[in-house]
Amino acid sequence: MRLGRSMKIHYLTLASDPDISLRVASFTCGKEGNHDRTIVIIPGFFGSIEERTTLAEGLAENYNVIVYEPRGYGESSKKRQKGMYTVDSYAREMREVLRMLHLRDHGFVLFGSSLAIATLHQYSAYIDGEKPEPAAMIFVSPAPRYKQAGILRFLGWIPGWMITFVRKAVFLFLWLTRNREERKNLTYAQNRFVALDPWVQFRIAVESVARIDFNGGERDIPVPLCVFIAEKDDFTDPEHSRKYIHHPDSEMILVKADAHKFIQGKEDILVAHINRFLSTRIWPS
């Protein structure tokens, strides 16, 4: 993927754990007068800065954009330590990142897709202590609970030396139960799983994906949401996503797609809807 000309890459070292360094990309706003408005993008499971560059460049026409790779993602640190990859640990990491970026209350919006939405939900509704407050959040393919999560919880008991066998079995099961479009994503996911340290990715699946259960807590998020959901998604359901639409300034957009991960190739559609949502409901001119 072509890297944006305006993109700058740097790394943040966490004060809470100096062994963790996070890769961050920043895109400067191209619109005069909007330089105090920022969108922070967190990629989904197996995601990276490069995967979100096209989206970030589109949004940067009107807003500052920051994309960061959480621990275990992309080129950020991958510590082989159990308990490092829970949703709560990611939410606390986000709080530290937003503080280090000196983002002011309501001067930024959080964007998450797939697994990253759990981090945003935990941060907004349940993380304790003082933290920068977003003006709104953007969810792509949210799921208060993932299908087959019980299988992943069981995998947490599997010895480390069996990870390769288990990985192949899990991906085979998913391949046999997914639609054609999802199978393309599975091929990508399996390659990323291996490239990004299988032990770490296994812990993310067991500690985060398997433990997500916000069912009944969708109304605990206090800020407006812009929710994108595929018309056909094997991992979640539009009716489940509708539960997040309770704030008067929230809205939901159905996208013609047959896959859980559908952002790549549809960035223009998302950018247009996000610009309209932010300019009319969150930051009106």
N, C-alpha and C positions, 0 to 999 in steps of 0.2 A: 504493500500500500504506500502511496506517495505521502510523505510527511509534509505537513503544512509549513509554508515559509515563515509564518509568524509564530510557530511553536518553539517554546523554550523548555528544555528538559533540565530538571535538577533533582536532588535527593533530599529528603527530610529524615533526620535521625531522631527517634523518639526519646525524649528525656526519661520517660518511664521505663524504657528498656533500650539502652544504647546499642544493643546488638541488632536492633531492627531498623533498617533503612528502607524508606518508601520512595519509589520512583514517581515523580510528579511532572506533568506537562502543563504549561500555561499558554493561553492564547489571548492576546490583547484585543479589546473591543474595538471594532472599526467604526462605531457610530459615536459622533461627538455628543457629549451630554449624558452618555450611559456608562461612563467609566466607573461609577460607584455601584454597578449592578453586576453580580457574578453568578454563574451557574457552575456548580461543582458536580462532576460526573464520576460515578463509581462503577466500573465495569462489573458484569455478572460473572458467575463461575467460569473459570478458564479464560476470562476476558483480559484485555490489555489496553494500553494507551493507543497502540496502532489500530486496534479494532474500532476505536471510537474517534479517530482523527477526523474522518469525513463529517461526522455529526458535530464535533467540536468546531470545526472550521465554519460550518453553516451557522451555528449559533453565535459564533464570534463576530458576525457582522453587526450584531446588536448588543452583545453582552461580553464581558470578560468570561472566559471559560477556563476551568481548571479540571484536569483529569488526573486522578491518582490511583495507583495500583496498591490495594491493601496487602498486608503480609500474606505471603504464599501465592500472590498473583504476579504475572509478568516477570519483571526483573527486580521486584522488591524482595526483601529478605525471606528466606524459607528455613525457619528453625525447626529442627526435628525434636519437638517437645510437645507432649500431650497437653491438652487444655489451652493451647495457644490460638485455636481457630473456632472458638464459640461465637455465636451471634453477639453476646454481650462484650466479648473482648474486641470484636470489630467495631462495635458502637463506641466503646471507650477510646479506641484508636482514632476513630473519626473525630471525637471531641478534641483530642489532642491536636490532630491535623488542622482542624478549623481554627483553633486558637493560634497555632503557629502561622497560619496564613493571615491572621489579623482581620478576619471577616467580622463585620459588625452585625448586630441583630437586624433581621429583616432586610439586609442588604444583599442577601444571597438566596439561591434556590438550590435544593439538592435533587439530583437526577440519579435514579437507580434502576437497574433492570434485573429481572430474575432474582438470584440469590441476594444481590446487593440490596434489594428492597427490604429484606429482613433487618439489615443493618440500619437502614433509614427509619424503619418502624420502631425498632428498639431504641434508637437515639432520640427520636421525637417524643415517644410516649413513656418510656420507662427508665432511661438512663438517669442516674442521680447526679446531683451537684450542678453548679453553674455551668452553662454551656451556651455557645452562640446559637441564636434561634433563627431558623430559616423563615423566609416570607411564605414559601410554599414548597411542595415537593412534587416531583414527576415520577410516576411509576410506569414501567413497561413490563407487562406480563407478571402482575403480582399474584401471589398464591399464599393465602393465610396458612395453608398446610399443603405439603407436597404429597402426591400419590407415591406409593411404594416406600414411604418414609420408614415404615416398620421394618422392611428388609434391610435398610441402611443401618438402623439401630442394632439389628442383629449382627451386622458385619463388624461392629465395634469390638466384638469378642473374638474375632479371627486373629490368630498370630500374625505378626508382621511378615514372616517368611512366606506366608500364603497369599500375600497381596496380589502378586502377578496372576495367579490362578483365579482368584476371586474377581479381579478387575475384568478379566476376559469373560468370565461367566456372567457378570452383571451387564456388561455391554452387549453380550449376545442376547440376554433376556430382553434388554431394551430394544435392540435391533428387531427382534421378532414381534414386539408389541407396539412399535411406533409406525406412523404413516411415512409415506415416501419423503416428504419434506423434512420431517424430523430425523430421518436416517442420515441425511446430509450433515445435519448438525452433530449427530452422534459420531460420525467419522472424524469431524473436526475436534470434538470433545475428547475422543480417545487419543488422538495424536497429542493434544495439549496436555492431557493427563500424564502421559509418559514424559513429555518434554519439560514439564514444570515440577519434577520430582514426585514420583508416584506416592511416596510415603506421605508427603505433605498434602497432596490432593485427596488422598484417602482420609486423612484426618479432617479436612474441611468437609468432606461428604458426611462423615460420621458425627462430627461435633456441631456442624451448622445445618446442612441440608436435612439430616435425619431428625433434628431437634426442633425445627421450626413448627410452632403451633400458636398462631395469633388468631385462630378461629374464635370469634366472639369479642376480640379486642380491636376490631377495625375502627370502631368509633372513638377509640382512645387517642387517635392522632388529632391534634388540635388545629393543624394548619390546612389550608386549601390544597387539594390534590388534583393533578391532571393525570388521569389513568388511561394508558393505552393497552388494549388487549386484542389478541388475534381472534378472528371469528371462529377459527378451529385450532384449538391448542390442547395437545394430549396431556399436558402436565397440570393444567388448571382449567377453570371454567369461567366464562363471562359472568355468570350469575354470582360466583364467589367474589369476583372483582367488584361487582356492584355494591357490595357491602361497605367498601371504602368510601363511597360517595354519600356522605352525610353532611359535610360542611356546605353552606349555601353557595360558596364560590368554587366548589369542586365540580369537575366534569369528567365524563368517561368517553373515550373515542374507540370505536371498533375499527380495526384495520383488516383489510382483506389479506389474510395470511393463513397458512396451514401449519405454522410451526411456533413453538414456544419462543425461540430466538429468531426474531424477524427484522431487527433494526437495520442490518447491513443490506443496502439496496433500496431501503425506504427512508433514508435520512431526510430527503426533501419533504416528505409528507410529515414527519415528526417535527421538523424545524418550523414549518408553516403553522401547524397547530400550536406548538409551544409559543411562538411569537405572538399569535393571537391571544392565547390564554394569559400570558404575562402582561401584554400591553392593555388588555381590557379588564382583567380581574385583579392583578397583583400590583403592577407598576404602570398605571394609566398615565398617558402623556399629560 
